[in-house]
């Protein structure tokens, strides 16, 4: 990376020009513009993971999307009851406010207890 520009968010990109909140930048033909402002874990209202005939992938462990997806797959393959599946895979929404962390900590312990109660700890310990 040869040059980083910190003039706020992009307002618009046109031929040869990038307009930002606090200024404009001229672009050459071979310019590569990388927008790094995406929200990797957007805050959404949680839905049941196992819903009708669908599996709605969501974090069930805060900041652990890969682990969450693997655990959801394990539960889907080893637990047949949808209610129990959703008890085990209780959604942890992306924290925005301080109280969200408390809620997610409670959720973490709830998931851990459900895993133990339904003999899924084998997966967690691997």
PyMOL commands that place a pseudoatom at each C-alpha (Angstrom):
pseudoatom trace, name=CA, resn=UNK, resi=1, chain=A, elem=C, hetatm=0, pos=[0.000, 0.000, 0.000]
pseudoatom trace, name=CA, resn=UNK, resi=2, chain=A, elem=C, hetatm=0, pos=[1.664, 3.160, -1.194]
pseudoatom trace, name=CA, resn=UNK, resi=3, chain=A, elem=C, hetatm=0, pos=[-0.907, 5.706, -0.107]
pseudoatom trace, name=CA, resn=UNK, resi=4, chain=A, elem=C, hetatm=0, pos=[-3.710, 5.804, 2.424]
pseudoatom trace, name=CA, resn=UNK, resi=5, chain=A, elem=C, hetatm=0, pos=[-6.269, 8.599, 2.332]
pseudoatom trace, name=CA, resn=UNK, resi=6, chain=A, elem=C, hetatm=0, pos=[-8.083, 9.637, 5.483]
pseudoatom trace, name=CA, resn=UNK, resi=7, chain=A, elem=C, hetatm=0, pos=[-10.643, 12.204, 4.426]
pseudoatom trace, name=CA, resn=UNK, resi=8, chain=A, elem=C, hetatm=0, pos=[-13.755, 10.476, 5.704]
pseudoatom trace, name=CA, resn=UNK, resi=9, chain=A, elem=C, hetatm=0, pos=[-16.172, 8.171, 3.950]
pseudoatom trace, name=CA, resn=UNK, resi=10, chain=A, elem=C, hetatm=0, pos=[-16.537, 8.005, 0.204]
pseudoatom trace, name=CA, resn=UNK, resi=11, chain=A, elem=C, hetatm=0, pos=[-19.439, 10.078, -1.074]
pseudoatom trace, name=CA, resn=UNK, resi=12, chain=A, elem=C, hetatm=0, pos=[-19.068, 9.177, -4.754]
pseudoatom trace, name=CA, resn=UNK, resi=13, chain=A, elem=C, hetatm=0, pos=[-16.536, 7.878, -7.275]
pseudoatom trace, name=CA, resn=UNK, resi=14, chain=A, elem=C, hetatm=0, pos=[-16.596, 9.228, -10.827]
pseudoatom trace, name=CA, resn=UNK, resi=15, chain=A, elem=C, hetatm=0, pos=[-14.170, 8.993, -13.733]
pseudoatom trace, name=CA, resn=UNK, resi=16, chain=A, elem=C, hetatm=0, pos=[-10.896, 10.428, -12.510]
pseudoatom trace, name=CA, resn=UNK, resi=17, chain=A, elem=C, hetatm=0, pos=[-12.254, 11.682, -9.168]
pseudoatom trace, name=CA, resn=UNK, resi=18, chain=A, elem=C, hetatm=0, pos=[-13.164, 10.379, -5.743]
pseudoatom trace, name=CA, resn=UNK, resi=19, chain=A, elem=C, hetatm=0, pos=[-15.315, 12.639, -3.569]
pseudoatom trace, name=CA, resn=UNK, resi=20, chain=A, elem=C, hetatm=0, pos=[-14.938, 12.138, 0.175]
pseudoatom trace, name=CA, resn=UNK, resi=21, chain=A, elem=C, hetatm=0, pos=[-16.584, 13.797, 3.179]
pseudoatom trace, name=CA, resn=UNK, resi=22, chain=A, elem=C, hetatm=0, pos=[-13.639, 16.138, 3.730]
pseudoatom trace, name=CA, resn=UNK, resi=23, chain=A, elem=C, hetatm=0, pos=[-12.125, 16.579, 0.289]
pseudoatom trace, name=CA, resn=UNK, resi=24, chain=A, elem=C, hetatm=0, pos=[-11.580, 15.232, -3.215]
pseudoatom trace, name=CA, resn=UNK, resi=25, chain=A, elem=C, hetatm=0, pos=[-8.848, 13.063, -4.718]
pseudoatom trace, name=CA, resn=UNK, resi=26, chain=A, elem=C, hetatm=0, pos=[-7.881, 12.797, -8.382]
pseudoatom trace, name=CA, resn=UNK, resi=27, chain=A, elem=C, hetatm=0, pos=[-7.692, 9.216, -9.641]
pseudoatom trace, name=CA, resn=UNK, resi=28, chain=A, elem=C, hetatm=0, pos=[-5.526, 7.853, -12.448]
pseudoatom trace, name=CA, resn=UNK, resi=29, chain=A, elem=C, hetatm=0, pos=[-6.765, 5.225, -14.906]
pseudoatom trace, name=CA, resn=UNK, resi=30, chain=A, elem=C, hetatm=0, pos=[-4.951, 2.459, -13.037]
pseudoatom trace, name=CA, resn=UNK, resi=31, chain=A, elem=C, hetatm=0, pos=[-6.124, 3.534, -9.550]
pseudoatom trace, name=CA, resn=UNK, resi=32, chain=A, elem=C, hetatm=0, pos=[-7.398, 0.811, -7.263]
pseudoatom trace, name=CA, resn=UNK, resi=33, chain=A, elem=C, hetatm=0, pos=[-9.856, 2.022, -4.625]
pseudoatom trace, name=CA, resn=UNK, resi=34, chain=A, elem=C, hetatm=0, pos=[-10.412, -0.275, -1.626]
pseudoatom trace, name=CA, resn=UNK, resi=35, chain=A, elem=C, hetatm=0, pos=[-13.338, 0.526, 0.641]
pseudoatom trace, name=CA, resn=UNK, resi=36, chain=A, elem=C, hetatm=0, pos=[-12.587, -0.808, 4.144]
pseudoatom trace, name=CA, resn=UNK, resi=37, chain=A, elem=C, hetatm=0, pos=[-15.733, 0.522, 5.817]
pseudoatom trace, name=CA, resn=UNK, resi=38, chain=A, elem=C, hetatm=0, pos=[-17.864, -2.627, 5.657]
pseudoatom trace, name=CA, resn=UNK, resi=39, chain=A, elem=C, hetatm=0, pos=[-19.394, -3.897, 8.893]
pseudoatom trace, name=CA, resn=UNK, resi=40, chain=A, elem=C, hetatm=0, pos=[-18.111, -7.456, 9.159]
pseudoatom trace, name=CA, resn=UNK, resi=41, chain=A, elem=C, hetatm=0, pos=[-20.619, -8.433, 11.851]
pseudoatom trace, name=CA, resn=UNK, resi=42, chain=A, elem=C, hetatm=0, pos=[-23.689, -6.277, 11.368]
pseudoatom trace, name=CA, resn=UNK, resi=43, chain=A, elem=C, hetatm=0, pos=[-26.157, -6.088, 14.227]
pseudoatom trace, name=CA, resn=UNK, resi=44, chain=A, elem=C, hetatm=0, pos=[-29.373, -7.837, 13.228]
pseudoatom trace, name=CA, resn=UNK, resi=45, chain=A, elem=C, hetatm=0, pos=[-32.356, -9.143, 15.114]
pseudoatom trace, name=CA, resn=UNK, resi=46, chain=A, elem=C, hetatm=0, pos=[-31.645, -12.815, 15.854]
pseudoatom trace, name=CA, resn=UNK, resi=47, chain=A, elem=C, hetatm=0, pos=[-33.817, -15.493, 14.267]
pseudoatom trace, name=CA, resn=UNK, resi=48, chain=A, elem=C, hetatm=0, pos=[-34.017, -19.172, 15.192]
pseudoatom trace, name=CA, resn=UNK, resi=49, chain=A, elem=C, hetatm=0, pos=[-31.082, -20.967, 13.554]
pseudoatom trace, name=CA, resn=UNK, resi=50, chain=A, elem=C, hetatm=0, pos=[-33.249, -23.953, 12.651]
pseudoatom trace, name=CA, resn=UNK, resi=51, chain=A, elem=C, hetatm=0, pos=[-36.341, -22.466, 11.019]
pseudoatom trace, name=CA, resn=UNK, resi=52, chain=A, elem=C, hetatm=0, pos=[-38.777, -24.531, 8.942]
pseudoatom trace, name=CA, resn=UNK, resi=53, chain=A, elem=C, hetatm=0, pos=[-36.602, -26.418, 6.477]
pseudoatom trace, name=CA, resn=UNK, resi=54, chain=A, elem=C, hetatm=0, pos=[-33.808, -23.814, 6.527]
pseudoatom trace, name=CA, resn=UNK, resi=55, chain=A, elem=C, hetatm=0, pos=[-30.700, -23.267, 8.582]
pseudoatom trace, name=CA, resn=UNK, resi=56, chain=A, elem=C, hetatm=0, pos=[-30.063, -19.557, 9.122]
pseudoatom trace, name=CA, resn=UNK, resi=57, chain=A, elem=C, hetatm=0, pos=[-26.347, -19.201, 9.896]
pseudoatom trace, name=CA, resn=UNK, resi=58, chain=A, elem=C, hetatm=0, pos=[-25.676, -16.732, 12.699]
pseudoatom trace, name=CA, resn=UNK, resi=59, chain=A, elem=C, hetatm=0, pos=[-23.111, -16.382, 15.454]
pseudoatom trace, name=CA, resn=UNK, resi=60, chain=A, elem=C, hetatm=0, pos=[-23.863, -18.508, 18.468]
pseudoatom trace, name=CA, resn=UNK, resi=61, chain=A, elem=C, hetatm=0, pos=[-20.507, -17.646, 20.009]
pseudoatom trace, name=CA, resn=UNK, resi=62, chain=A, elem=C, hetatm=0, pos=[-19.556, -13.961, 20.043]
pseudoatom trace, name=CA, resn=UNK, resi=63, chain=A, elem=C, hetatm=0, pos=[-16.876, -13.103, 17.452]
pseudoatom trace, name=CA, resn=UNK, resi=64, chain=A, elem=C, hetatm=0, pos=[-16.571, -16.761, 16.398]
pseudoatom trace, name=CA, resn=UNK, resi=65, chain=A, elem=C, hetatm=0, pos=[-18.426, -17.118, 13.067]
pseudoatom trace, name=CA, resn=UNK, resi=66, chain=A, elem=C, hetatm=0, pos=[-16.410, -20.144, 11.886]
pseudoatom trace, name=CA, resn=UNK, resi=67, chain=A, elem=C, hetatm=0, pos=[-16.819, -22.015, 15.179]
pseudoatom trace, name=CA, resn=UNK, resi=68, chain=A, elem=C, hetatm=0, pos=[-20.510, -21.092, 15.198]
pseudoatom trace, name=CA, resn=UNK, resi=69, chain=A, elem=C, hetatm=0, pos=[-21.032, -22.500, 11.691]
pseudoatom trace, name=CA, resn=UNK, resi=70, chain=A, elem=C, hetatm=0, pos=[-19.187, -25.730, 12.569]
pseudoatom trace, name=CA, resn=UNK, resi=71, chain=A, elem=C, hetatm=0, pos=[-21.160, -26.185, 15.798]
pseudoatom trace, name=CA, resn=UNK, resi=72, chain=A, elem=C, hetatm=0, pos=[-24.456, -25.546, 13.992]
pseudoatom trace, name=CA, resn=UNK, resi=73, chain=A, elem=C, hetatm=0, pos=[-23.518, -28.246, 11.454]
pseudoatom trace, name=CA, resn=UNK, resi=74, chain=A, elem=C, hetatm=0, pos=[-22.592, -30.668, 14.249]
pseudoatom trace, name=CA, resn=UNK, resi=75, chain=A, elem=C, hetatm=0, pos=[-25.867, -30.036, 16.101]
pseudoatom trace, name=CA, resn=UNK, resi=76, chain=A, elem=C, hetatm=0, pos=[-27.879, -30.434, 12.881]
pseudoatom trace, name=CA, resn=UNK, resi=77, chain=A, elem=C, hetatm=0, pos=[-26.252, -33.828, 12.267]
pseudoatom trace, name=CA, resn=UNK, resi=78, chain=A, elem=C, hetatm=0, pos=[-26.441, -35.158, 15.842]
pseudoatom trace, name=CA, resn=UNK, resi=79, chain=A, elem=C, hetatm=0, pos=[-29.575, -33.663, 17.433]
pseudoatom trace, name=CA, resn=UNK, resi=80, chain=A, elem=C, hetatm=0, pos=[-32.906, -34.464, 15.769]
pseudoatom trace, name=CA, resn=UNK, resi=81, chain=A, elem=C, hetatm=0, pos=[-35.356, -32.264, 17.678]
pseudoatom trace, name=CA, resn=UNK, resi=82, chain=A, elem=C, hetatm=0, pos=[-35.663, -28.703, 16.250]
pseudoatom trace, name=CA, resn=UNK, resi=83, chain=A, elem=C, hetatm=0, pos=[-36.534, -27.151, 19.629]
pseudoatom trace, name=CA, resn=UNK, resi=84, chain=A, elem=C, hetatm=0, pos=[-33.457, -28.731, 21.203]
pseudoatom trace, name=CA, resn=UNK, resi=85, chain=A, elem=C, hetatm=0, pos=[-31.320, -27.694, 18.227]
pseudoatom trace, name=CA, resn=UNK, resi=86, chain=A, elem=C, hetatm=0, pos=[-32.386, -24.064, 18.714]
pseudoatom trace, name=CA, resn=UNK, resi=87, chain=A, elem=C, hetatm=0, pos=[-31.810, -24.298, 22.487]
pseudoatom trace, name=CA, resn=UNK, resi=88, chain=A, elem=C, hetatm=0, pos=[-28.249, -25.419, 21.853]
pseudoatom trace, name=CA, resn=UNK, resi=89, chain=A, elem=C, hetatm=0, pos=[-27.709, -22.893, 19.045]
pseudoatom trace, name=CA, resn=UNK, resi=90, chain=A, elem=C, hetatm=0, pos=[-28.938, -19.800, 20.846]
pseudoatom trace, name=CA, resn=UNK, resi=91, chain=A, elem=C, hetatm=0, pos=[-27.942, -16.741, 18.784]
pseudoatom trace, name=CA, resn=UNK, resi=92, chain=A, elem=C, hetatm=0, pos=[-25.382, -14.252, 20.118]
pseudoatom trace, name=CA, resn=UNK, resi=93, chain=A, elem=C, hetatm=0, pos=[-26.028, -10.939, 18.352]
pseudoatom trace, name=CA, resn=UNK, resi=94, chain=A, elem=C, hetatm=0, pos=[-23.060, -8.711, 17.531]
pseudoatom trace, name=CA, resn=UNK, resi=95, chain=A, elem=C, hetatm=0, pos=[-22.498, -6.468, 20.556]
pseudoatom trace, name=CA, resn=UNK, resi=96, chain=A, elem=C, hetatm=0, pos=[-23.149, -2.763, 20.066]
pseudoatom trace, name=CA, resn=UNK, resi=97, chain=A, elem=C, hetatm=0, pos=[-23.877, -1.573, 23.614]
pseudoatom trace, name=CA, resn=UNK, resi=98, chain=A, elem=C, hetatm=0, pos=[-22.294, -2.560, 26.932]
pseudoatom trace, name=CA, resn=UNK, resi=99, chain=A, elem=C, hetatm=0, pos=[-25.365, -4.563, 27.958]
pseudoatom trace, name=CA, resn=UNK, resi=100, chain=A, elem=C, hetatm=0, pos=[-24.983, -6.674, 24.798]
pseudoatom trace, name=CA, resn=UNK, resi=101, chain=A, elem=C, hetatm=0, pos=[-21.766, -8.123, 26.228]
pseudoatom trace, name=CA, resn=UNK, resi=102, chain=A, elem=C, hetatm=0, pos=[-23.592, -9.220, 29.376]
pseudoatom trace, name=CA, resn=UNK, resi=103, chain=A, elem=C, hetatm=0, pos=[-26.362, -10.795, 27.304]
pseudoatom trace, name=CA, resn=UNK, resi=104, chain=A, elem=C, hetatm=0, pos=[-23.802, -12.621, 25.155]
pseudoatom trace, name=CA, resn=UNK, resi=105, chain=A, elem=C, hetatm=0, pos=[-21.899, -13.859, 28.202]
pseudoatom trace, name=CA, resn=UNK, resi=106, chain=A, elem=C, hetatm=0, pos=[-25.166, -15.288, 29.556]
pseudoatom trace, name=CA, resn=UNK, resi=107, chain=A, elem=C, hetatm=0, pos=[-25.792, -16.841, 26.122]
pseudoatom trace, name=CA, resn=UNK, resi=108, chain=A, elem=C, hetatm=0, pos=[-22.306, -18.401, 26.142]
pseudoatom trace, name=CA, resn=UNK, resi=109, chain=A, elem=C, hetatm=0, pos=[-23.015, -20.201, 29.433]
pseudoatom trace, name=CA, resn=UNK, resi=110, chain=A, elem=C, hetatm=0, pos=[-26.502, -21.201, 28.252]
pseudoatom trace, name=CA, resn=UNK, resi=111, chain=A, elem=C, hetatm=0, pos=[-25.027, -22.781, 25.087]
pseudoatom trace, name=CA, resn=UNK, resi=112, chain=A, elem=C, hetatm=0, pos=[-22.291, -24.523, 27.102]
pseudoatom trace, name=CA, resn=UNK, resi=113, chain=A, elem=C, hetatm=0, pos=[-24.887, -26.033, 29.465]
pseudoatom trace, name=CA, resn=UNK, resi=114, chain=A, elem=C, hetatm=0, pos=[-27.077, -27.150, 26.554]
pseudoatom trace, name=CA, resn=UNK, resi=115, chain=A, elem=C, hetatm=0, pos=[-24.066, -28.762, 24.865]
pseudoatom trace, name=CA, resn=UNK, resi=116, chain=A, elem=C, hetatm=0, pos=[-23.254, -30.662, 28.046]
pseudoatom trace, name=CA, resn=UNK, resi=117, chain=A, elem=C, hetatm=0, pos=[-26.882, -31.682, 28.632]
pseudoatom trace, name=CA, resn=UNK, resi=118, chain=A, elem=C, hetatm=0, pos=[-27.175, -33.069, 25.094]
pseudoatom trace, name=CA, resn=UNK, resi=119, chain=A, elem=C, hetatm=0, pos=[-23.799, -34.827, 25.011]
pseudoatom trace, name=CA, resn=UNK, resi=120, chain=A, elem=C, hetatm=0, pos=[-22.330, -32.521, 22.397]
pseudoatom trace, name=CA, resn=UNK, resi=121, chain=A, elem=C, hetatm=0, pos=[-19.265, -31.622, 24.442]
pseudoatom trace, name=CA, resn=UNK, resi=122, chain=A, elem=C, hetatm=0, pos=[-17.292, -34.175, 22.400]
pseudoatom trace, name=CA, resn=UNK, resi=123, chain=A, elem=C, hetatm=0, pos=[-17.375, -31.695, 19.515]
pseudoatom trace, name=CA, resn=UNK, resi=124, chain=A, elem=C, hetatm=0, pos=[-16.269, -28.758, 21.648]
pseudoatom trace, name=CA, resn=UNK, resi=125, chain=A, elem=C, hetatm=0, pos=[-13.337, -30.635, 23.167]
pseudoatom trace, name=CA, resn=UNK, resi=126, chain=A, elem=C, hetatm=0, pos=[-11.867, -31.696, 19.789]
for i in range(1, 126): cmd.bond("trace and resi %d" % i, "trace and resi %d" % (i + 1))
show_as sticks, trace
zoom trace
